[in-house]
Amino acid sequence: MDISLLKNSLLKEGFCDVRYQDFSLTSIKGNKEDIDEASIIRKSGGNVRVLSGGGFGTFSFTDLRDIDFAIKEAKVASDLIEGAQKLTTVEVNRDHVKVSPKMDPRSISISEKTALVENYINLIIKHENIIDVDASYYEQFTDTMILNNQGTEVRQEELICGLSFRLTSKRGDLTQITRLSFGGSEDYSELLDKNTEVLAKVEQTVDLLDAEPIKGGNYDVILDSDVGGLFIHEAFGHLSESDNLIGNETLAKTMTLGSEFAMSEFNVIDDPTRKGHPGSYKYDHEGTKGKPTYLIKNGKLSGRLHSLESANVMGEVPTGHARAKNFGFTPIVRMGNIYVDKGKYSFDDMIKSIDNGLYLFGSAGGQTSGETFTFAVQGGYKIEQGKIKGMVRDIALTGHLFTTLKNIEMIGDTVEFSKSGGCGKAGQILIQSGKGSAPIKIKNMGIGGK
């Protein structure tokens, strides 16, 4: 990277930054038939932003020789926006962050990676009731330089790799689908020697064929860490991304700081500084340090996630949560590692507290619409008289976010994070987005079946 060329091109007036990036993505995909994709994509380019008018003007480029033209065009775009916005709080950092994984995936040949994927596929399809498996290996490396005319000079390497599987079991006309993931960090060794975990998921996927279909209704439930992480990410996390509040008076009123949302033991944190998870990083794509941020503290709304612009508009402090998919996109407010913090109850205590309810495991996607949500889960177990009983299937959670938060009664004493990231917003699919949770007990949860 020619840092001097980028630095010398920055405007002296207003705010101007440039993010230049070398980007590499390795993908391997396969199913029970064969490996149908093994690719490596490499590209380089930059993204310029200028704030000289009423909003940011942006311009992306792939040739460094176009940097002056890109800045000129970004300024024209900013000047066309009515108003005169200025950033009052810009954190200035100078740093060079390098990755240092225990086992670097870049040192492993693509043939070895393909063999690893094939090994797990072959292990999964050995069971006669597993009719299909979709497997995916991903590995993303970025080397990003962030400069601005306030003095920031941050160069940051980011590396993430992982494996994800979608298993399908079938007996007669009945099929069941589960998901399994490994990795989600820079360390390739976390993908190795997972046969035991794979076989356990195979057995669970087959056992669901014998499970009882759930009867719709309201239940006291315990969400495992995976389902709890999905719930807090999708139903609440996006409401904490402050750019979603700007211009939305109704949502902004609902998300007034200090509002009481849950019992006093309930805490939600977003912390990109927690290492080893999909949403871990030191600096965001504006060169601001990622900061642990309490979103809910002691049951009350205590913070939100910010970029430089959203913090400026709302008169708050940047939290280092502005990120972009790659250099072709401008940074927007994104979650890092969002999670429900641990409470005081053991898992056994939580199970014993329920006479007639459900223990739900494994997220399977879902959707939100404003303050309402619908999430599918991979399966569950009945809880009767404080004991785990038979398995149930075909489960969906439905509810209103703030009612559900009020109905949380117990929080487990351990936190686990999902091994797979991924979050979509404004056309940007960001794989570096983490979520986790302690087990959560919720009373009167709406449950729908097939």
N, C-alpha and C positions, 0 to 999 in steps of 0.2 A: 504494500500500500504506500502511495506517495502522500504521506501526511502533510508535507509542506505545501503541496498543490492545493489540497483541501483547505488547509488552514488559511492560506493567503487569499483564497477566493471568498471567504466569509465577509458579509457586509459589516460595516462598522456601526451603522445606525439600526435602531429597532432591535428585533431578535432574529437571529439566523442560526440554524444548525444544519449539519449534514451527517448522515449515517451511511457509511460505506461498508459493504459486507461481502465476504467470500462465503458462499453457501454450498453445502453438499448434503444430499439426501440419498441414502441407500435403502432400497425396498426389495423384499423377497416375499412373494405370495404363492400359496399353494393350497391344494385340497387333496382328497384321497386319491385322485387320479394322477396328478403330477404337480410339479412346480411350474406355474404359468407366468411368473414374472420374476426377474432378477435384474435390477437396474441400479445404476448409479448416475445421479444428476448433479452436475456442478455448474454453478453460475456465480457471477459477481455483478455488483451494481450498487447504486446509491439512491438516497432519498433526501431531498432538500426541503426545508421548511423556512418560510419567512413570515414574520409578523410585523408588518408595517402599517396595516390598515385595521379593519374591524375584525379580522380573523386570520387564521393561518392560510397561506398559499403554499401548495406543495408541488413537487415535480420529481419524478423518478427518472433515472438514467442508467445506462449500462457502460458507457464509455467515459472514462475520467476526463477526457478532453472536452466533454460537454458540461463540465461543472459550472463554468461561468454563465453559460446559456441557461442552465437549469435554475440557478439562483435568480437570474433576471426574470425568467418566466414566473417563478414562484412569487417574486415581489409584485409583479403585475397582477397576479391572481389575488394577493392579499389586499392590494390597494383598491381593487374593485369591490371589496366588501365594506359596506358602510360602517362608520364608526372609527374609533381609535383605541384598540385594545393594547394594553401593555402588561407585561409580566412583572409582578412586583416581587415574587420570590422564586429565584432560580438557584438551585444548589450547584455549586461549582466543585467538580471532582477531577482529579488526575490520577489515573491508575492503569495498570496492565494486568488483567486477570487471565491466567492460563489454567486449563484443565489438567488434572493429574490423576487419571483413573487407576485403580488397582490393576485392572486389565483393560487395556485400550482397545475398543472394537475396531479402530482403524488399522490395528496391527494384525487383524484376523482376515484371512482371504475370503472373498465372497463365496468360494467353493466350500470352505469350512462352515460358513454361516448357513449356506444352503443345506449342507449335510445335517446340521443341527435341527433345522426346521423339518427336514424329511424324517429324522429319527423320532421326533415327537409325533409327527403325523402317523407314522407306522405304529407307534405305541398305542395311539388312540384308537385306530381303526381295527385293531386286533379283536376288540369285543364285538361279538356278533350283532348286538343291538345298536351299535354306533353305525349309522348309515352314511354320515358325512362329517367332514371337519374342514373349516376354513382357517388357514394359518397365515400370519403376517408378521414379518420381521421389519422393523424400521430402525434407522440410525441417522440422526441429523447432527451435523457439525456446522457451527457458524463462527466466523472470526469477524467481529464487528468493531469498527472505529466510529466513535461518536465525538463530534467536535461542535462547539458553539462559540459565538462571539462574546460570551460572558467569561470564557476561560476554561471551560470543560474540555478535557482531552482523556477520554476513556476508551481503552481497547480491551475487548472482552471476548474470550473464547467460551462457547457453550456446546456441550455434547450430551446427547441423550440416545439411548438405545433400548429396545424392548421387543417382547414377543407377545402376541395376542392370538387366542384361539376361540373359535365358535364351534361348539360340538352339537351335533344333532343325533338324538336317539329315536328309534321307531319300533313300535310293535303293533301290528295290524294297521288300523287307521290313525293311531295316536302317535304324535311326535312331540318331543320336548327339546328345548334349546337352552344351553348354558354357555357361559363365557369364562375364560381364564386368561390371566395376564401375568407376565414376569417382567422384571427390570424397571424401566422408567427412570433410570439414572445414567450416569456416564460409565458405569462399571459393567463390562461384558460378562464378568464371572457370575453375576447375579442371574444369568440366563442358563447356566450350566447345572447339570446334576439335579434336574427337577422331575425325574421319573415318578417319584413317590407322589408328588403333588398332582401330576398329570393323571396318574391312575386313580387317585382319590376323586378327581373331578369326573373322570369317566364313570366310576361307580355311582356317583351322585346323579349324573345325567341319566343313567339307566334306571336308577331307583325311582326317579320321577315318573317313570312309566307306570309304576305301581301305586303312585301317590293318589290321594283322594282329591277330586276337584273341589276347590274352595267354594263355599256358599257365600254369596254376597251379603254384606251387612256391616255393622260397626263392631270392631274388636279392640281390646287392649292388645298392643303389639310391642315387640322388641325388634328394633332394626339393628342388623349387624353393622359393622363399620363401613362396609361397602355401600349398603343402601342408605345409611345415614349420611355418608359423604355425598352421594348423589343428591339427596334431599337438600342438604344445606348449600351445595353448589348451585343447583338449578333453581330451587324455589326462593332462596334468600340471597345467594351470592351476587347474582346479576342485579338485584335491586341495590346492592352496595357499591356498584360501579357508578361513580358519581356522574359520568357523562350521560347516563340514562335518566338522571334527575333533572338536568338542565332543560328548561322549557316545558317540563311536565309538572305543573303546579300541584295536581292531585297527589302524584307519587311523592313529590318533595315534601308535602305536608305529612303524608303517612310516615315518611322516613325522617321525621324531626328528631334530632339528637336529644337523648334523654328519655325518649318514649319507652315505656315498659312493655317488653314483648314476651317475656318468659319468666320462669321462677328464678330466684336470685342465684342459684347454683349453675345457671346456664351461661356458657361463654363460647363465643365464636371468634376465631382469630384467622387472619390471613398472614402467612409468614413465608415469604420467598427465601429467607435466610436459613430455613431448615434444610440441611443438605440431604441429598440422596433421594429426592422425590421429583416427580415430573415438573412441578412448578418452581424449582429451586434456581435462584440466580442471585448475583450480587448487585448488578446495576440494571435498571430498566433501559429501554431504547431511547430515552432522553438523557441518559447519563446520570440519573438520580439513583441514589442507593435505595434498594428495596428495603422497606421497613416493616417489622412485625406490627400489625395493626389490629387492635381489638375492634371488631365490628359490633358485637354484643358483649357487654361486660356486666356481670352480676344481673343478668336478665334485661338490661337496658341498652338501647341503641347508643353506642359510644363513639363510632367512627365510620368512615367509609374510605373507599379506594380512590386515589387521585392521580391524574396527570398534572403537568405544569399548568395547562390551560384550565382544566376543571377546578383545580385548587384556586387559581386566580379569580375565576368567575364567582366561586362560592365563598371566597375570603377565608380559605382554610389552607392547610399545609400539604404540599406534595408528599405522597407516600411511596413513590417509586413503583407505580403499577401501570405505566404506559408502555405497551409493547406492540410489536407488529409481527405478522406472519413471516415476512422477509422484506428485503429492500424495496419491493414493489408496492408496499403499503405504508401508510403513515401510522404512527403509534396511536392506539386508543386504549382506554382504561380496561385492563384485564386482571382477573384474579391470578395470584401466584399459587400458594398452597393454602387453600381454605379448609378449615376443620372445626369440628365441635370438640372443645377441650374436654379432658377427662374430669369425671366427678368422683364420688366416693363409694359407689356400690359395686360389689363383685357381680360377675355374671350370674352366679348361683343365686344371689340375693334377688336379682331382678326376675329370674325365672320363678322363684318361690313366691313372689309377690302377686302372681297372676293365677286366678282360678280357672279362667276360660279365655284363652287368647291365642296369639300366634307369635312365633319367632321367625322372622323373615331374613333370608340370606340372598346375596348376589344381586347387584343392580343389572337391569336389562334395558335401560333407556327410558325415555319419557318426554313429556313436554309440559311447558308452563304457559299460562295465559294470564298476564297481570299477577294477581294474588292467588290464583288457583293453579293446581298442579295435578297431573296424572302420571304415575311412574309404574312401570312393570318391574317385577322382581323375578329372579330365577326360580325361587321356590320357598318353602317354609315348613315349619313343624307346628303342630298343635301343641298348646300348653294346657294341661288339665291338672287342676289341684296342685299347682306349683311344680309340675314335672313335664319334661319334653316327651311328647308322644309321636304319633304317626306323621308322615310327611304329607303335605298338601301342595297343590300345583295350580297353575293358571291364575296367578295373583296380580292384581293391580291396586296401587294406592291412589286414592283421590281425596282431595281436600282443599281447604282454604289455608294459606300459609300462616296467617297470624292466629287463627283459631288453633291450628296444629301446634304452633309454638307454645301457646297457653296450656295445651294439654300434655306437654312433656312433664313427666313425673319423676323419672329417675335417670341418672347418667352413669354409665359404667366407668371403671377405674383404669382403663387402658385405651390408648388411641392407636389405630392402625390407618395407614394410607393406602389408597388404591395404587396398583403398580402400572396402571395405564392412565395417560393423560388425554387431553383432547377436549376442545371447547370451541364452538362456533359463535361468531359475533360479527355483524357488519361485513359478511363475506370473507372473513378471515378465520380459517380453521387453524387453531394454535395447539400443537401437540404438547407444548410445555405448559400444562395447566394441571395442578394437583388438587386432590381432594381427599379428605379423611374424616374420621369421626370416632368418638367413643360409642359403644352400644347405647341406644336411647330407648327408653320405655315411654310410649305415648298411649294415653287412654282414648277410647272412643274413635279410633281411626277408621275412616271409610274404606272398605275393601270390596273390590269388584272382581268377579271371576268371568269365565267365558260364558 
